Amino acid sequence: MINVYQGTPNVRTTSTYSVVEGDHTIIANFAGTITMTLPSASSYTGRKLQFLTYTNNTVVSASSNVVPITGGSAATAILAGTAGKWANLQSDGTSWRIVAAN
């Protein structure tokens, strides 16, 4: 069960991170690419995650399980390497879909 309480943003300063149960907003603050291991979409249907960048870093998924905002096949891209980028992802029970982004 997902808590309604979203907690505080999780600021990541390393090159890899595995998203955990309590995560909602994850801020990338690492000079380089950050690889996120997302939870299984099938275990979290409807769950929402938000990713933001403070610095010019790329954020990718460790697996090809992210469907771009324009649709199509799942890939690894979450955020381009530009400071201030953000994306909201939501699980559809199969993949993580980018449902809003800049």
N, C-alpha and C positions, 0 to 999 in steps of 0.2 A: 504494500500500500504506500502511496506517495503522500508525504506530509503536505498540508496546505501551506504551512510555515516554510518559507523559502530560505531562511538563514542569511548569512552574510556572503558576499561574493568571495570566491576562491581565487586568489591571485597566484598564478603559476610562474615560476622563474627558472624552470628546468626544461630540458628538451623533450621529455616524455611525461605523460600523466595518464592514469587510469581513473575515469570518472566513477565516483562512488554514489551510493544511495542518497546522501544528503546534498549533493551538488545540484545547483540550479544555474547560477551565473558563474562562469569561469572566465577570468581575465588573463590573457596571455601577456606577459611582461618579460620576454626572453629574447635576446638578440639572435635570431635564427628561426629555424622551423621547429614548431612544437607538434609532436605527434600525440594525439589523444586516443586512448583506447576507450571507445564508447561501450556502454552496457548493451547487452543483447536487446535489439528492438522488440523481439517477440516476447520478452519478459516484462516489457514496460510500455505496452500499447497506450498511447495518449500522453506519455511523459514528455515534458518540454525541457529543453536545455538552451541556455543563451551563452554565446561566446563573444568576447570582445578583445580587441588588441589595444595596448598602450603604445607599443613600439612597432617598427616596421618588420613584423614577423609573420610568417605563414603558419596557419593552423590546418593540420590535416588529420584524418582518421587513420588509425592503424590498419583498418580493413576497408574494403570497397563497399561501404554501407550507408553512404550519404547521397541522397538524391538532390541535385541542384534545384534552385528555385524555379528554373525554367523547365523542370521535368527531365525525363530521359532516364538513362541508366545510372545506377548507383556507382559512385566513384569515391575518392578519398578527400577531395577538396572541401574545406569548411570556410576558411578565410584567406584572402589574398594578403600578400606581404605589405600592407599599408597601415600605418597608425590610424586608429579610430574606426577600423572596420568592425562590424558586428553582424551576427547571424543568429536567428532563432530556429532551433531544430525541434521537430516533434516526431515521435515514433508512430508509425502507422501499423505496427505489429510485424513488419517485414524489414523495413529500412528506417533510417533517420532522414526526414525530409526537411530541407531548408524552407521554412514557411514565410520568413521575412528576413531581409538583409539590406545592407547598404553597399 
